[in-house]
Amino acid sequence: TTNLAAISAAICTGPDVHPDPAERWKTGPFYSLAYLVFALFGASLVAIFAVLPQSLIALVAGLALMAPLANALSIALKDEDERMAATVTFAVTASGLTLFGVGAAFWGLIAGLVVLFLEKLKKR
């Protein structure tokens, strides 16, 4: 299943909505209206999405997540001292590596922490 809450929250709270964060709340009612339309026509929408190719649905979901991903990466890579650790963390996590039945998210954190520790040790 897919939960659209995170995607729509990322879209309606971003800087492209309004430069002033205090004004971004105004997008909320429009998203509420869209969810109401989805609720009223949910069965029809499910039927439409059921006939679409899964690759197209994955493409649309991936495109919707590009802005939040770019924002998260820019925050993670902002500090030059921690840039390599953040890059290693992202690369290992995105690799899908599984060792001993443990997934890539765990190994990404471990790899990033090891690189961060080594970088801090090198600076001493």
C-alpha positions in Angstrom: 0.0 0.0 0.0 1.0 3.6 -0.4 0.4 6.4 2.0 0.2 9.8 0.4 0.3 11.8 3.6 4.1 12.1 3.6 4.2 13.0 -0.1 1.5 15.6 0.1 3.0 17.0 3.4 6.3 17.4 1.6 4.7 19.1 -1.3 2.5 21.5 0.6 5.1 22.6 3.1 8.0 23.2 0.8 9.5 26.6 -0.1 8.0 26.5 -3.6 4.5 26.8 -2.1 5.3 30.2 -0.5 8.5 31.8 0.6 7.0 32.6 4.0 6.5 29.5 6.1 3.7 31.2 8.0 1.7 31.3 4.8 2.1 27.7 3.8 -0.9 26.6 5.8 -3.2 27.9 3.1 -2.4 24.8 0.9 -4.0 22.6 3.6 -7.7 23.2 2.6 -6.9 22.5 -1.1 -5.3 19.2 -0.1 -8.3 18.4 2.1 -10.6 19.1 -0.8 -8.5 16.8 -3.0 -8.7 14.0 -0.4 -12.5 14.5 -0.3 -12.7 14.1 -4.0 -10.5 11.0 -3.8 -12.8 9.6 -1.1 -15.9 10.2 -3.1 -14.5 8.7 -6.3 -12.2 6.2 -4.6 -13.6 3.1 -6.3 -13.3 4.6 -9.7 -9.8 5.8 -9.0 -8.7 2.3 -7.9 -10.2 0.9 -11.1 -8.2 3.4 -13.1 -4.9 2.7 -11.3 -5.5 -1.0 -11.5 -5.2 -0.9 -15.2 -2.1 1.3 -15.3 1.3 -0.3 -15.6 3.0 -0.7 -12.3 6.1 1.0 -13.7 4.1 4.1 -14.5 2.8 4.2 -10.9 6.3 3.7 -9.5 7.6 6.5 -11.8 4.9 9.0 -10.6 5.7 8.1 -7.0 9.4 8.5 -7.6 8.9 11.9 -9.2 6.8 13.0 -6.3 9.6 12.1 -3.9 12.4 13.9 -5.8 12.0 17.2 -4.0 12.0 15.7 -0.5 15.0 13.6 -1.5 16.9 16.6 -2.8 16.1 18.6 0.3 17.2 15.8 2.6 20.4 15.3 0.7 21.2 19.0 0.7 20.8 19.1 4.5 22.8 15.9 4.9 25.7 17.1 2.7 25.8 20.7 4.0 28.5 20.2 6.6 31.7 19.5 4.8 33.2 17.5 7.8 30.3 15.0 7.6 29.8 14.9 3.9 31.6 11.7 3.2 29.8 9.9 6.1 26.5 11.1 4.7 27.3 10.0 1.2 28.5 6.5 2.4 25.3 6.2 4.5 23.1 7.0 1.5 25.0 4.8 -0.9 25.0 1.7 1.3 21.3 2.2 2.3 20.3 2.6 -1.4 22.4 -0.4 -2.4 19.9 -2.9 -0.9 22.7 -4.7 0.8 21.5 -7.6 3.1 24.0 -9.4 5.4 23.1 -12.0 8.0 19.4 -11.3 7.3 19.8 -7.6 8.3 18.7 -5.0 5.7 20.5 -2.1 4.1 19.1 0.6 6.4 21.0 -0.9 9.3 24.2 -1.4 7.3 24.0 2.1 5.9 23.9 3.5 9.4 26.8 1.4 10.5 28.9 2.3 7.5 28.2 6.0 7.9 29.0 5.9 11.6 32.3 4.0 10.9 33.3 6.6 8.2 32.3 9.5 10.6 34.4 8.0 13.4 37.4 7.5 11.1 37.1 11.1 9.8 36.9 12.5 13.3 39.9 10.3 14.3 41.9 11.5 11.3 41.3 15.1 12.3 42.9 14.6 15.7 
